């Protein structure tokens, strides 16, 4: 930006007083992110430890998915107290010469003592807080890394494989580099890496740190050894400062949420505390083997073009002519459309124009004209969402709800990028709380912070009329799961912890996905309510059967005794009933049995009728069940809109 940096100013003559000229200074990408580590989620020791875990876990997932292998990820986190850390690295051998220089707690007399009246109290001394350190080891079964590329992959900030128009888990392409920067800042210890690309290939052993000033790796060891265990994958070991007690909840929740959105992966975490009673072991087992296909690289859609993007495309293209450039680099542009676009650019442009001859003025004119044109929306086919099947399994496995519905509406477009929204809504569940709990995912990674301004949270809380779906958002235990996938997630902040709520298309897509789930739940809740009413009715009818049967017998006794006094016996049905009573074919027990049978049959018919609520749009298919044996005869046949059932005698 050209702005001077006061902290780095230095006078050309070695001074620094007023009126002196300042010297322009530059920073490398590594220095910038070291000084602004909050951009990447490294705000505090506790958050830095949490972010280190998630960055390395997500790298491991990418490594396994890239070769179509079901991920197996092991996390080992070992606590190291400040005292133990100093002993391990020989930092406590020097003798203390002046004890007054060292921090110490106040004595009992000094703790509450005040300065004498009339005398100013001595200024408080400032000392660094004691730190807690952690040795973090992440092991996976992924593709491994090329031996010669490992130093640059970890030791050069803003270099990596996650750049381009593609759905990616990564935020800035930082990931492991920020972990290495935090390691250098908090402990100064190098990162240790083991990696193999196949069971028959050697294991790379690398130990390195990062030179912030040159943004380059400082390699301590870079060797190969025999792959005795026939192992494929990577193992990253790093020692960093952190604070786990406050972020244990987030770490455990992160792994659970990750198990929801990637049920085809297995996660195992060991936490080893210095106090053994605080250690724990977590396993999230694999529930599905249905792994989504890896996302494909997409072309730039014309609706997302700006001058910078166009300049980059022109610089990197291998096409020579303008028409071929437009068809090769832009999404949804064929030769016919490209020719029409060139015609619209003006007389200074031609189909066979050399792309290298385009100057800044022509590029600006092209971009301006393209931004005025309408194009077909980008396809969501290149995206890789979790899928309804996996989302359903993940929620069922981790949350164990009483009821769940899922939906995946068609892809929408946000700022020229395809966006796919998946949603699940659950009711009840293990350790669920009353009210609405929103679980957010962006490109299949959980987001746990800054949810207040997130589009999914605002939509679930304010844009859904839950009552119309028979759901009480205050009393029911409602889980809302929203997963958004895109080649460019519209994050709302620099640290990418939430998705902004400004875009109306995205609001509509999230709302539609949640509402489709609610419609499914409404039908199920209606059936449950109908069955509940039917059970209550059956209970009441059954309760009065003894009284009704006794009353009927009393009536028959009176008719049999007084007949034909009032002519009632002239009624054929009554006359037949009296005859059966006189022959002892009708008794109180017989009537009770008949009434119970009638109530059961009426209840079954009502249940079948209730099952058809809101089922008009269900696709129907004829189903035929052949009779295995004729030894038993059918009796009554019951019909519904869904099927017909014949009962055996």
PENOR-V893817 format. One record per helix or strand of 3 or more residues. SS is the DSSP state (h for helix, s for strand). FROM is the first residue (numbers start at 0). TO is the last residue. Records with the same first field share a line. If there is no record, write none. Layout:
SS: FROM-TO  FROM-TO
This chain:
h: 5-7  28-34  36-39  44-64  81-87  98-100  107-110  146-154  175-185  247-260  275-277  301-303  306-315  321-328  334-344  354-356  359-369  387-398  454-461  465-468  503-561  567-569  571-581  587-609
s: 71-79  131-139  190-195  202-210  215-224  232-241  265-271  279-283  402-407  411-413  416-426  434-441  444-446  476-485  633-638  643-647
